């Protein structure tokens, strides 16, 4: 486990605020770390990057597909996107260098997940 994976585990999944998480390097356009067993396909990583830089208005109106599931957009701004579906939710936060994507389960308070991801 590298330092980034340990940070994801300790700050997010271990606290039970987040189910899974991954960090995408914007410049390299690929996942550089993820929690155990959370595979983000390359096309999903590119779609998340594209959502912030080219398609945020569309994501707000139409939602987003991630790992073959449709998520409805609840909130979106230039630095974060919060989406949900009947199975749970998806939080995506952008920094200058990285995009952090995290999932949470049904029954979890979405605001707790959003807050945890944004703090990280």
C-alpha positions as CSV (number, residue, x, y, z in Angstrom):
1,X,0.0,0.0,0.0
2,X,1.5,3.3,-1.0
3,X,1.1,6.6,0.9
4,X,-1.8,7.8,-1.2
5,X,-3.7,4.5,-0.8
6,X,-3.0,4.7,3.0
7,X,-4.4,8.2,3.1
8,X,-7.5,7.2,1.2
9,X,-8.0,4.3,3.6
10,X,-7.3,6.2,6.8
11,X,-9.1,9.4,6.0
12,X,-12.1,8.0,4.2
13,X,-12.9,4.3,4.1
14,X,-11.8,3.4,7.6
15,X,-14.0,6.0,9.1
16,X,-17.0,4.5,7.2
17,X,-17.9,7.9,5.6
18,X,-16.9,6.6,2.1
19,X,-17.3,3.1,0.6
20,X,-14.5,3.4,-2.1
21,X,-12.2,6.1,-3.4
22,X,-9.7,6.8,-6.1
23,X,-7.3,9.6,-7.0
24,X,-7.0,10.6,-10.7
25,X,-3.9,12.5,-11.8
26,X,-5.3,15.2,-14.2
27,X,-2.1,15.7,-16.2
28,X,-1.4,12.0,-16.6
29,X,-5.1,11.3,-17.2
30,X,-5.0,8.1,-15.1
31,X,-5.8,6.7,-11.7
32,X,-2.7,7.0,-9.4
33,X,-4.2,5.4,-6.3
34,X,-7.4,3.7,-5.2
35,X,-8.8,1.9,-2.2
36,X,-8.5,-1.9,-2.3
37,X,-10.6,-3.5,-5.0
38,X,-11.9,-0.2,-6.5
39,X,-11.1,-0.3,-10.1
40,X,-11.8,2.9,-12.1
41,X,-11.7,2.2,-15.8
42,X,-9.6,4.6,-17.9
43,X,-12.6,5.8,-19.8
44,X,-14.4,6.7,-16.5
45,X,-11.3,8.6,-15.3
46,X,-11.3,10.6,-18.6
47,X,-15.0,11.3,-18.3
48,X,-14.6,12.7,-14.9
49,X,-11.8,15.0,-16.1
50,X,-13.9,16.0,-19.1
51,X,-16.9,16.7,-16.8
52,X,-15.0,19.5,-15.0
53,X,-13.2,21.0,-18.0
54,X,-15.7,20.7,-20.8
55,X,-19.0,19.5,-19.8
56,X,-20.1,20.7,-16.3
57,X,-23.3,22.2,-17.5
58,X,-24.3,19.0,-19.2
59,X,-23.5,17.0,-16.1
60,X,-25.7,19.4,-14.0
61,X,-28.6,18.8,-16.4
62,X,-28.2,15.2,-17.5
63,X,-26.2,13.5,-14.8
64,X,-23.3,11.1,-15.4
65,X,-22.5,7.5,-16.0
66,X,-19.8,6.0,-13.8
67,X,-18.9,2.3,-13.9
68,X,-22.0,1.5,-16.0
69,X,-24.4,3.1,-13.5
70,X,-26.4,6.3,-14.0
71,X,-26.0,9.0,-11.4
72,X,-28.3,12.1,-11.2
73,X,-26.5,15.3,-10.4
74,X,-27.5,16.9,-7.1
75,X,-24.9,19.7,-6.9
76,X,-22.1,20.8,-9.2
77,X,-19.6,23.7,-9.3
78,X,-16.2,24.2,-10.7
79,X,-14.5,22.2,-7.9
80,X,-17.0,19.5,-6.9
81,X,-19.8,17.3,-8.3
82,X,-22.2,15.4,-6.1
83,X,-24.4,12.7,-7.7
84,X,-26.7,9.9,-6.5
85,X,-28.7,7.0,-7.6
86,X,-30.9,4.4,-5.8
87,X,-27.9,2.4,-4.8
88,X,-25.8,5.2,-3.3
89,X,-23.9,8.2,-4.3
90,X,-20.8,9.6,-5.9
91,X,-18.7,12.6,-4.9
92,X,-16.1,14.0,-7.2
93,X,-13.7,16.8,-6.1
94,X,-11.1,18.6,-8.2
95,X,-7.9,20.2,-7.1
96,X,-5.3,21.8,-9.3
97,X,-3.6,18.5,-9.8
98,X,-6.0,15.7,-8.9
99,X,-9.6,14.5,-9.0
100,X,-10.8,12.5,-6.1
101,X,-13.8,10.3,-6.7
102,X,-15.6,8.6,-3.8
103,X,-18.7,6.4,-3.5
104,X,-20.9,5.9,-0.5
105,X,-23.7,3.5,0.3
106,X,-27.4,4.0,0.6
107,X,-28.3,5.1,4.2
108,X,-25.1,7.1,4.6
109,X,-25.7,10.8,5.0
110,X,-24.5,12.4,1.8
111,X,-23.3,15.5,3.5
112,X,-20.9,13.5,5.7
113,X,-19.4,11.9,2.6
114,X,-19.1,15.2,0.8
115,X,-17.5,16.8,3.8
116,X,-15.0,14.0,4.3
117,X,-13.9,14.1,0.7
118,X,-13.6,17.9,0.5
119,X,-11.5,17.9,3.7
120,X,-9.2,15.3,2.3
